[in-house]
Amino acid sequence: MRILPHISITHSPAYNLILSNVPGPQAQLYFLGCRMDSMFPLGPLLGNAGLNITVMSLNGELGVGIVSCPDLLPDLWGVADGFPEALKELLECSDDQPEGSNHQDS
């Protein structure tokens, strides 16, 4: 990261979203003998990015963390509320369906 202060950026970067997916452990984790039921992945807002979405798995479950700049995205909950339907649409398009799925090939 030392090189960044020496780079001259004369224009705004052509992005406004940072998206990160982190594959986590596929086994149950424990901390001081207590079972970890979930993880809350959060990432930073860098540069001109107004939205950061970080996704991380833990023991077969998916955690999603969403951080926004309120000046650039005042309705973060609107984005968050749309995630379940968007993930459902992605799964319907996927060939890799979870067990018990109602997906049918067309």
LOZA-146716 format. One record per residue (C-alpha): residue number from 1; residue in three letters; x, y, z. Coordinates in nm, 3 decimals, always signed. Layout:
<sites>
+-----+------+---------+---------+---------+
! seq ! type !       x !       y !       z !
+-----+------+---------+---------+---------+
! NUM !  ALA !       X !       Y !       Z !
...
+-----+------+---------+---------+---------+
</sites>
This chain:
<sites>
+-----+------+---------+---------+---------+
! seq ! type !       x !       y !       z !
+-----+------+---------+---------+---------+
!   1 !  MET !  +0.000 !  +0.000 !  +0.000 !
!   2 !  ARG !  +0.301 !  +0.234 !  +0.020 !
!   3 !  ILE !  +0.286 !  +0.304 !  -0.353 !
!   4 !  LEU !  -0.065 !  +0.450 !  -0.341 !
!   5 !  PRO !  +0.029 !  +0.792 !  -0.197 !
!   6 !  HIS !  +0.283 !  +0.834 !  -0.481 !
!   7 !  ILE !  +0.037 !  +0.768 !  -0.764 !
!   8 !  SER !  -0.121 !  +1.079 !  -0.910 !
!   9 !  ILE !  -0.491 !  +1.026 !  -0.974 !
!  10 !  THR !  -0.630 !  +1.315 !  -1.176 !
!  11 !  HIS !  -0.978 !  +1.173 !  -1.231 !
!  12 !  SER !  -1.233 !  +0.978 !  -1.033 !
!  13 !  PRO !  -1.201 !  +0.600 !  -1.056 !
!  14 !  ALA !  -1.462 !  +0.432 !  -1.275 !
!  15 !  TYR !  -1.624 !  +0.235 !  -0.994 !
!  16 !  ASN !  -1.866 !  +0.293 !  -0.709 !
!  17 !  LEU !  -1.898 !  -0.061 !  -0.567 !
!  18 !  ILE !  -1.652 !  -0.287 !  -0.390 !
!  19 !  LEU !  -1.760 !  -0.652 !  -0.390 !
!  20 !  SER !  -1.565 !  -0.919 !  -0.204 !
!  21 !  ASN !  -1.636 !  -1.287 !  -0.162 !
!  22 !  VAL !  -1.441 !  -1.477 !  +0.100 !
!  23 !  PRO !  -1.475 !  -1.855 !  +0.118 !
!  24 !  GLY !  -1.479 !  -1.938 !  +0.486 !
!  25 !  PRO !  -1.436 !  -2.262 !  +0.675 !
!  26 !  GLN !  -1.675 !  -2.541 !  +0.579 !
!  27 !  ALA !  -1.664 !  -2.692 !  +0.927 !
!  28 !  GLN !  -1.819 !  -2.576 !  +1.251 !
!  29 !  LEU !  -1.596 !  -2.332 !  +1.443 !
!  30 !  TYR !  -1.572 !  -2.275 !  +1.818 !
!  31 !  PHE !  -1.432 !  -1.982 !  +2.016 !
!  32 !  LEU !  -1.337 !  -2.047 !  +2.379 !
!  33 !  GLY !  -1.561 !  -2.353 !  +2.369 !
!  34 !  CYS !  -1.863 !  -2.164 !  +2.232 !
!  35 !  ARG !  -2.010 !  -2.257 !  +1.896 !
!  36 !  MET !  -1.989 !  -1.982 !  +1.631 !
!  37 !  ASP !  -2.334 !  -1.966 !  +1.477 !
!  38 !  SER !  -2.265 !  -1.684 !  +1.231 !
!  39 !  MET !  -2.009 !  -1.437 !  +1.105 !
!  40 !  PHE !  -2.073 !  -1.079 !  +1.003 !
!  41 !  PRO !  -1.843 !  -0.988 !  +0.713 !
!  42 !  LEU !  -1.782 !  -0.615 !  +0.675 !
!  43 !  GLY !  -1.550 !  -0.437 !  +0.436 !
!  44 !  PRO !  -1.427 !  -0.079 !  +0.406 !
!  45 !  LEU !  -1.538 !  +0.199 !  +0.175 !
!  46 !  LEU !  -1.233 !  +0.305 !  -0.025 !
!  47 !  GLY !  -1.185 !  +0.585 !  -0.275 !
!  48 !  ASN !  -1.509 !  +0.697 !  -0.434 !
!  49 !  ALA !  -1.692 !  +0.374 !  -0.361 !
!  50 !  GLY !  -2.028 !  +0.437 !  -0.204 !
!  51 !  LEU !  -2.113 !  +0.070 !  -0.145 !
!  52 !  ASN !  -1.923 !  -0.231 !  -0.014 !
!  53 !  ILE !  -2.076 !  -0.578 !  -0.020 !
!  54 !  THR !  -1.875 !  -0.854 !  +0.147 !
!  55 !  VAL !  -1.991 !  -1.216 !  +0.135 !
!  56 !  MET !  -1.843 !  -1.493 !  +0.350 !
!  57 !  SER !  -1.937 !  -1.854 !  +0.409 !
!  58 !  LEU !  -1.927 !  -2.045 !  +0.735 !
!  59 !  ASN !  -2.018 !  -2.412 !  +0.771 !
!  60 !  GLY !  -2.248 !  -2.415 !  +0.467 !
!  61 !  GLU !  -2.416 !  -2.082 !  +0.551 !
!  62 !  LEU !  -2.372 !  -1.753 !  +0.366 !
!  63 !  GLY !  -2.321 !  -1.422 !  +0.547 !
!  64 !  VAL !  -2.361 !  -1.088 !  +0.368 !
!  65 !  GLY !  -2.232 !  -0.756 !  +0.501 !
!  66 !  ILE !  -2.336 !  -0.429 !  +0.337 !
!  67 !  VAL !  -2.177 !  -0.091 !  +0.414 !
!  68 !  SER !  -2.264 !  +0.233 !  +0.235 !
!  69 !  CYS !  -2.191 !  +0.603 !  +0.237 !
!  70 !  PRO !  -2.523 !  +0.768 !  +0.331 !
!  71 !  ASP !  -2.444 !  +1.067 !  +0.110 !
!  72 !  LEU !  -2.415 !  +0.843 !  -0.196 !
!  73 !  LEU !  -2.668 !  +0.572 !  -0.106 !
!  74 !  PRO !  -2.926 !  +0.706 !  +0.140 !
!  75 !  ASP !  -3.149 !  +0.393 !  +0.127 !
!  76 !  LEU !  -2.917 !  +0.109 !  +0.224 !
!  77 !  TRP !  -3.210 !  -0.095 !  +0.356 !
!  78 !  GLY !  -3.365 !  -0.092 !  +0.009 !
!  79 !  VAL !  -3.054 !  -0.269 !  -0.120 !
!  80 !  ALA !  -3.044 !  -0.510 !  +0.174 !
!  81 !  ASP !  -3.414 !  -0.596 !  +0.147 !
!  82 !  GLY !  -3.368 !  -0.694 !  -0.219 !
!  83 !  PHE !  -3.095 !  -0.950 !  -0.148 !
!  84 !  PRO !  -3.313 !  -1.257 !  -0.078 !
!  85 !  GLU !  -3.504 !  -1.221 !  -0.406 !
!  86 !  ALA !  -3.184 !  -1.150 !  -0.602 !
!  87 !  LEU !  -3.013 !  -1.459 !  -0.456 !
!  88 !  LYS !  -3.320 !  -1.668 !  -0.540 !
!  89 !  GLU !  -3.301 !  -1.548 !  -0.902 !
!  90 !  LEU !  -2.931 !  -1.635 !  -0.920 !
!  91 !  LEU !  -2.995 !  -1.985 !  -0.783 !
!  92 !  GLU !  -3.271 !  -2.039 !  -1.038 !
!  93 !  CYS !  -3.020 !  -1.962 !  -1.316 !
!  94 !  SER !  -2.751 !  -2.186 !  -1.170 !
!  95 !  ASP !  -2.675 !  -2.543 !  -1.273 !
!  96 !  ASP !  -2.540 !  -2.605 !  -0.922 !
!  97 !  GLN !  -2.865 !  -2.636 !  -0.729 !
!  98 !  PRO !  -2.879 !  -2.713 !  -0.356 !
!  99 !  GLU !  -3.050 !  -3.035 !  -0.251 !
! 100 !  GLY !  -3.428 !  -3.008 !  -0.228 !
! 101 !  SER !  -3.440 !  -2.732 !  -0.490 !
! 102 !  ASN !  -3.742 !  -2.704 !  -0.718 !
! 103 !  HIS !  -3.526 !  -2.598 !  -1.015 !
! 104 !  GLN !  -3.631 !  -2.761 !  -1.342 !
! 105 !  ASP !  -3.428 !  -2.761 !  -1.662 !
! 106 !  SER !  -3.607 !  -2.597 !  -1.955 !
+-----+------+---------+---------+---------+
</sites>
